[in-house]
Amino acid sequence: MAGVRCAFDILFKLLDRFDDANDRMVFFADEGGSWMVGIDWKHLLPAWFSVLSVTADPAEYARRFETFVDRYCNYQRAELLAEARHVATPSQRKEHAER
């Protein structure tokens, strides 16, 4: 699972570059950003939550969820939070509830 988590982290860092390095990337549109990639977060994130839940301690699980959803898909927060809680361990659920 650690290898799968590493692969997710690499992909997410690439998305970050779209948003953070606009002056060093070429776009053929008025405005560039990770939104142009067209990711279906409802299908991707449950897989990431499953991997993250078995590879992260409770504090990291909650922090990574919050950071990621705030940056990329805050408009789906409630839906994704339900999914993240579904696959979380009991201690991860408790940590997230306390935030």
PyRosetta script that sets phi, psi and omega in degrees:
from pyrosetta import init, pose_from_sequence

init()
pose = pose_from_sequence("MAGVRCAFDILFKLLDRFDDANDRMVFFADEGGSWMVGIDWKHLLPAWFSVLSVTADPAEYARRFETFVDRYCNYQRAELLAEARHVATPSQRKEHAER")
pose.set_psi(1, -29.1)
pose.set_omega(1, -179.7)
pose.set_phi(2, -61.2)
pose.set_psi(2, -37.4)
pose.set_omega(2, 178.4)
pose.set_phi(3, -65.9)
pose.set_psi(3, -39.3)
pose.set_omega(3, 178.4)
pose.set_phi(4, -66.7)
pose.set_psi(4, -41.3)
pose.set_omega(4, 178.0)
pose.set_phi(5, -62.7)
pose.set_psi(5, -40.5)
pose.set_omega(5, 177.8)
pose.set_phi(6, -60.9)
pose.set_psi(6, -41.2)
pose.set_omega(6, 178.7)
pose.set_phi(7, -63.1)
pose.set_psi(7, -43.7)
pose.set_omega(7, 176.2)
pose.set_phi(8, -59.9)
pose.set_psi(8, -45.0)
pose.set_omega(8, -179.2)
pose.set_phi(9, -60.3)
pose.set_psi(9, -40.2)
pose.set_omega(9, 178.0)
pose.set_phi(10, -63.3)
pose.set_psi(10, -45.8)
pose.set_omega(10, 179.2)
pose.set_phi(11, -62.3)
pose.set_psi(11, -40.8)
pose.set_omega(11, -179.6)
pose.set_phi(12, -68.4)
pose.set_psi(12, -34.6)
pose.set_omega(12, 176.3)
pose.set_phi(13, -65.6)
pose.set_psi(13, -36.4)
pose.set_omega(13, 176.1)
pose.set_phi(14, -63.4)
pose.set_psi(14, -42.0)
pose.set_omega(14, 176.5)
pose.set_phi(15, -61.0)
pose.set_psi(15, -41.0)
pose.set_omega(15, 178.2)
pose.set_phi(16, -58.8)
pose.set_psi(16, -37.2)
pose.set_omega(16, -179.8)
pose.set_phi(17, -63.7)
pose.set_psi(17, -34.7)
pose.set_omega(17, 176.1)
pose.set_phi(18, -58.9)
pose.set_psi(18, -39.4)
pose.set_omega(18, -176.3)
pose.set_phi(19, -85.9)
pose.set_psi(19, -30.2)
pose.set_omega(19, -173.1)
pose.set_phi(20, -98.5)
pose.set_psi(20, -16.4)
pose.set_omega(20, -173.5)
pose.set_phi(21, -124.8)
pose.set_psi(21, 41.8)
pose.set_omega(21, -177.1)
pose.set_phi(22, -57.5)
pose.set_psi(22, -30.5)
pose.set_omega(22, -178.3)
pose.set_phi(23, -75.1)
pose.set_psi(23, -10.6)
pose.set_omega(23, -179.5)
pose.set_phi(24, -113.9)
pose.set_psi(24, 9.3)
pose.set_omega(24, -179.9)
pose.set_phi(25, -124.6)
pose.set_psi(25, 150.8)
pose.set_omega(25, 180.0)
pose.set_phi(26, -99.3)
pose.set_psi(26, 127.9)
pose.set_omega(26, 176.9)
pose.set_phi(27, -125.1)
pose.set_psi(27, 143.7)
pose.set_omega(27, 177.1)
pose.set_phi(28, -107.1)
pose.set_psi(28, 55.9)
pose.set_omega(28, 179.1)
pose.set_phi(29, -159.7)
pose.set_psi(29, 172.6)
pose.set_omega(29, 179.1)
pose.set_phi(30, -69.4)
pose.set_psi(30, -33.2)
pose.set_omega(30, -174.2)
pose.set_phi(31, -139.8)
pose.set_psi(31, 129.4)
pose.set_omega(31, 179.2)
pose.set_phi(32, -105.4)
pose.set_psi(32, 162.7)
pose.set_omega(32, 176.9)
pose.set_phi(33, 165.0)
pose.set_psi(33, 171.0)
pose.set_omega(33, -178.1)
pose.set_phi(34, -63.2)
pose.set_psi(34, -23.2)
pose.set_omega(34, 179.6)
pose.set_phi(35, -61.3)
pose.set_psi(35, -22.4)
pose.set_omega(35, -178.9)
pose.set_phi(36, -72.8)
pose.set_psi(36, -16.8)
pose.set_omega(36, -178.2)
pose.set_phi(37, -70.8)
pose.set_psi(37, -29.6)
pose.set_omega(37, 176.0)
pose.set_phi(38, 74.5)
pose.set_psi(38, 46.4)
pose.set_omega(38, -178.6)
pose.set_phi(39, -81.3)
pose.set_psi(39, 135.2)
pose.set_omega(39, 175.4)
pose.set_phi(40, -89.9)
pose.set_psi(40, 91.4)
pose.set_omega(40, -174.5)
pose.set_phi(41, -61.1)
pose.set_psi(41, -31.3)
pose.set_omega(41, -179.7)
pose.set_phi(42, -61.1)
pose.set_psi(42, -28.0)
pose.set_omega(42, 179.8)
pose.set_phi(43, -96.0)
pose.set_psi(43, -32.0)
pose.set_omega(43, -177.5)
pose.set_phi(44, -79.5)
pose.set_psi(44, -45.8)
pose.set_omega(44, -171.7)
pose.set_phi(45, -66.5)
pose.set_psi(45, -34.5)
pose.set_omega(45, 175.8)
pose.set_phi(46, -57.3)
pose.set_psi(46, -36.9)
pose.set_omega(46, 176.6)
pose.set_phi(47, -65.7)
pose.set_psi(47, -42.2)
pose.set_omega(47, 178.9)
pose.set_phi(48, -65.2)
pose.set_psi(48, -42.3)
pose.set_omega(48, 177.9)
pose.set_phi(49, -58.7)
pose.set_psi(49, -41.3)
pose.set_omega(49, 180.0)
pose.set_phi(50, -62.4)
pose.set_psi(50, -44.1)
pose.set_omega(50, 179.2)
pose.set_phi(51, -67.5)
pose.set_psi(51, -44.8)
pose.set_omega(51, -178.0)
pose.set_phi(52, -63.9)
pose.set_psi(52, -37.3)
pose.set_omega(52, -177.1)
pose.set_phi(53, -64.8)
pose.set_psi(53, -28.6)
pose.set_omega(53, 179.4)
pose.set_phi(54, -95.0)
pose.set_psi(54, -3.7)
pose.set_omega(54, -177.8)
pose.set_phi(55, -120.8)
pose.set_psi(55, -4.6)
pose.set_omega(55, -176.3)
pose.set_phi(56, -122.1)
pose.set_psi(56, 146.4)
pose.set_omega(56, 173.4)
pose.set_phi(57, -74.4)
pose.set_psi(57, 167.3)
pose.set_omega(57, -174.7)
pose.set_phi(58, -55.7)
pose.set_psi(58, -43.1)
pose.set_omega(58, -178.4)
pose.set_phi(59, -65.9)
pose.set_psi(59, -42.3)
pose.set_omega(59, 179.7)
pose.set_phi(60, -66.6)
pose.set_psi(60, -40.3)
pose.set_omega(60, 179.0)
pose.set_phi(61, -58.1)
pose.set_psi(61, -49.0)
pose.set_omega(61, -179.4)
pose.set_phi(62, -64.6)
pose.set_psi(62, -44.0)
pose.set_omega(62, -178.4)
pose.set_phi(63, -63.7)
pose.set_psi(63, -45.6)
pose.set_omega(63, -178.7)
pose.set_phi(64, -64.6)
pose.set_psi(64, -41.1)
pose.set_omega(64, 177.7)
pose.set_phi(65, -59.2)
pose.set_psi(65, -52.2)
pose.set_omega(65, -177.2)
pose.set_phi(66, -58.5)
pose.set_psi(66, -49.0)
pose.set_omega(66, -177.8)
pose.set_phi(67, -61.4)
pose.set_psi(67, -46.3)
pose.set_omega(67, -176.7)
pose.set_phi(68, -66.4)
pose.set_psi(68, -49.5)
pose.set_omega(68, -177.5)
pose.set_phi(69, -65.2)
pose.set_psi(69, -39.2)
pose.set_omega(69, 177.2)
pose.set_phi(70, -59.0)
pose.set_psi(70, -38.4)
pose.set_omega(70, -175.3)
pose.set_phi(71, -79.7)
pose.set_psi(71, -40.1)
pose.set_omega(71, -168.8)
pose.set_phi(72, -112.5)
pose.set_psi(72, -31.4)
pose.set_omega(72, -172.6)
pose.set_phi(73, -150.2)
pose.set_psi(73, 49.8)
pose.set_omega(73, -179.6)
pose.set_phi(74, -61.1)
pose.set_psi(74, -28.6)
pose.set_omega(74, -179.9)
pose.set_phi(75, -65.6)
pose.set_psi(75, -15.6)
pose.set_omega(75, 178.2)
pose.set_phi(76, -111.1)
pose.set_psi(76, 18.5)
pose.set_omega(76, -172.7)
pose.set_phi(77, -51.3)
pose.set_psi(77, -51.7)
pose.set_omega(77, -175.1)
pose.set_phi(78, -61.0)
pose.set_psi(78, -44.6)
pose.set_omega(78, 179.5)
pose.set_phi(79, -63.2)
pose.set_psi(79, -46.2)
pose.set_omega(79, -178.2)
pose.set_phi(80, -70.8)
pose.set_psi(80, -33.6)
pose.set_omega(80, 177.0)
pose.set_phi(81, -62.6)
pose.set_psi(81, -41.4)
pose.set_omega(81, 177.6)
pose.set_phi(82, -61.0)
pose.set_psi(82, -43.0)
pose.set_omega(82, 178.6)
pose.set_phi(83, -65.7)
pose.set_psi(83, -43.2)
pose.set_omega(83, 179.8)
pose.set_phi(84, -63.0)
pose.set_psi(84, -40.6)
pose.set_omega(84, 178.6)
pose.set_phi(85, -67.8)
pose.set_psi(85, -33.8)
pose.set_omega(85, -178.8)
pose.set_phi(86, -61.1)
pose.set_psi(86, -40.5)
pose.set_omega(86, -177.4)
pose.set_phi(87, -95.2)
pose.set_psi(87, -8.4)
pose.set_omega(87, -178.7)
pose.set_phi(88, -70.5)
pose.set_psi(88, 154.8)
pose.set_omega(88, 172.7)
pose.set_phi(89, -74.5)
pose.set_psi(89, 163.6)
pose.set_omega(89, 178.1)
pose.set_phi(90, -56.2)
pose.set_psi(90, -40.0)
pose.set_omega(90, -179.7)
pose.set_phi(91, -70.7)
pose.set_psi(91, -31.7)
pose.set_omega(91, 176.2)
pose.set_phi(92, -69.3)
pose.set_psi(92, -39.6)
pose.set_omega(92, 177.1)
pose.set_phi(93, -61.8)
pose.set_psi(93, -43.5)
pose.set_omega(93, -180.0)
pose.set_phi(94, -62.8)
pose.set_psi(94, -45.0)
pose.set_omega(94, 179.4)
pose.set_phi(95, -59.6)
pose.set_psi(95, -44.8)
pose.set_omega(95, -177.8)
pose.set_phi(96, -68.2)
pose.set_psi(96, -36.3)
pose.set_omega(96, 179.5)
pose.set_phi(97, -66.3)
pose.set_psi(97, -29.3)
pose.set_omega(97, -178.3)
pose.set_phi(98, -79.9)
pose.set_psi(98, -10.1)
pose.set_omega(98, -178.6)
pose.set_phi(99, -84.0)
pose.dump_pdb("model.pdb")
